[in-house]
Amino acid sequence: MRSILLRAFGRPQGLLGRLGGVIMARTNADCGAWVTDLLEVEPDDRVLEVGFGPGVVIQRLSSLVLAGSIAGIDASPEMVGQARARNATAVRDGRIDLRLGSVEHLPFDDGSFDKALAINSMQVWPDAVAGLREIRRVVKPGGKVALGFTSHSGQPREGVVEKLEAAGFTAARLVDAEERFCALATKTS
């Protein structure tokens, strides 16, 4: 069962991955909108989404980030394809850069982003603290990170703040809402 769920949602591939993308587009949209509001995304921000799935949060970010830029990384070729198709105009115009890859090896320079987020993603990373350290590396000093989870993610609330702190983020805190939660933190230096 775990193998089927990973092929549909964790690292989507094939027919199950395509179906997973459709489901994720519906279930992650509201959580993604809530998390981007908590992250206080500004029009000139440089924003990174890790594990962007079918690209619904990327699409929302493109309506908020008008003078900055948006980048994303996802480990699933299926999700990269769906997200590029969903955001085709902004990708073609160079406003959005979506890449295949993993959180453990982000293909971006140190201090590239003002903000970073992940929605229902961290629970499938091979090593959450290592992934968060890599996100910290690419976020500018003073930058913020937000990790959002729906009740269906399987991610427990306990331990998320501690993982952010172990990765070197500060001012880590949890924000609860009905059917979802978000961990927010800052890179101070």
N, C-alpha and C positions, 0 to 999 in steps of 0.2 A: 504494500500500500504506500509506504514512504517513497519508493521508487516512482510510482505513478504520480504522486503529488509533486515530487521534485521535477519531473518532466513537464508537468502542467504549470507549476508556479515557481519553483525554486530556481531552476535553470531551464526554462521552457524550450522544448524542441518538438519538432514534428507536429502531427495533428493535435496531440494533447497540448502542446505549447501554443498553437494557434487558438485553441479553445480557451486555454488559460489566459491568454492575452485579452480576449473578449471579456472574460469574467473580471480580470484585474482592472480593465478600463472602467468598468462600472463600480467596482467595490472600492477602488483607490481614489477616485476623483474627489469625493467629498473630504476624505482625510487629507489628501494633498492640498486642497484649497485651504483647509484649516491650518495645516502646517506652514504653508507659505505666508499666511496672515500672521501667525505667531513669529515667524522668522523676520517679519517686517521687510520684505523684499522691496527695494527701491528701483526706480527706473534706470539708474546708471550702474547698478550692481553687476558684478560678474558672479554668476551662480553656477554651481555644480550639483547635478543630481546623480547619485550613485544608485544603480539598479532601477533605471527609469521605466522598465517594463514596456508597455505599449505606448508610452509617451503622453499620457493625459496630463500629468503634472507639468511636463515640459511645455505642453500646449498652453496651460494656464500661465506658466512663467513668461512665455513669449508675449502675453498680453500685458504683463506687469513691467517687464524689463525692456524698455523701448530704446534706451541709449547705451545700455551695457551689452552683455553677452551671456549666453547660456551654453553650458557643455554638459555632457552626460556620458556615463560609462555603464555598460551592461554586459554580463557574461553570456547572454543568449543571442545568437545570430537571429533567431526568430523575432525577439523583442526589438533588436536594433532595426530590423526591416519594418516592423509595424510602426515603431516610433518615427522613423524617417518618412514613411508614407503619410502618417498623421500630421507631420510638421514639414511637409515637402517644400513649401514656399520659403519658410524661414531658414531651412537647411540650405536651399539653393541660394538664398540671399546672403549666406554666411553669418546669420545672427545666431544660429544654433549649430553646435558641433557634437554629433552623437557618435560614440566609438564603441567598438567591441573590446572588452577587456575586463579586468577584475579589480576589485577594491584594493587588493594587496600590492598592486603595481600600477598606480595611476599614471597615465602618460602626460602629465602636466608638470610645469615648473613649480618650484617652491613659491608659495605666496601668490598664486595665480587668481584666487577667488576671494570675494568678500563674504560669501555665504555658501553653505553646502547643506544638502538634505538627502535623506533616504526615507522612502515610504515602504513599509513592509518588506524590507530588504535585509537588514542586519542579521536576522535569525537564520539566514542560509549562507552567510559568509563562513568560510573555513575557520577563521580566527578573527573574532569581532574586535578585539583590542588592537591587533595588527592593522586591520582595516581602518579603524578610527585614527591610529597614529599616521597612516598614510593620508587620510583626509586632513588631519591637522597640518601635515607638511605642506599641502597645496593651498591651505587657507591662510590669508594674510593675518598678521598680528591685529587683534581687535575684531577679527572675523567671527562669524557665528555658525554653529552647526545645529541642525534639527533632525531628530530621528522620530518619525511618526509610525504608529502601529494601529491597525484596526483590531477589534476583538477576535478576528478570524486568523490573525497572523501566527498565532502560536507563541509569540514572544511574551514572556512574563514581564511585568513592570519591575519586579525586583531585580536588581543588578545592573540595569541600564545606566543609571547615573554613575555607578561605581566603575563601569567600563569606560565611560567618557573621562572620568578622573584619572584612571589608570593610563589612558592614552595621552594625558597631559592637558586636557581641557580644564577650564575653571568655570566657576559660577554655574555648575551643572544643576539642573532642576527638572522636575517632572511636572507636566501639566496634564491633568485628567479631564476627560470629557466623556459623555455617554458613548459607549461602544468604541472608544479610541483613547490613545494617550500619546504624548510627545515628550521627548527628552531634549532640552535645549542646553547649550553650553557655548563658551567663548574661548577663543585662543588669545591669551594675553601677551605672549611674547614669542 
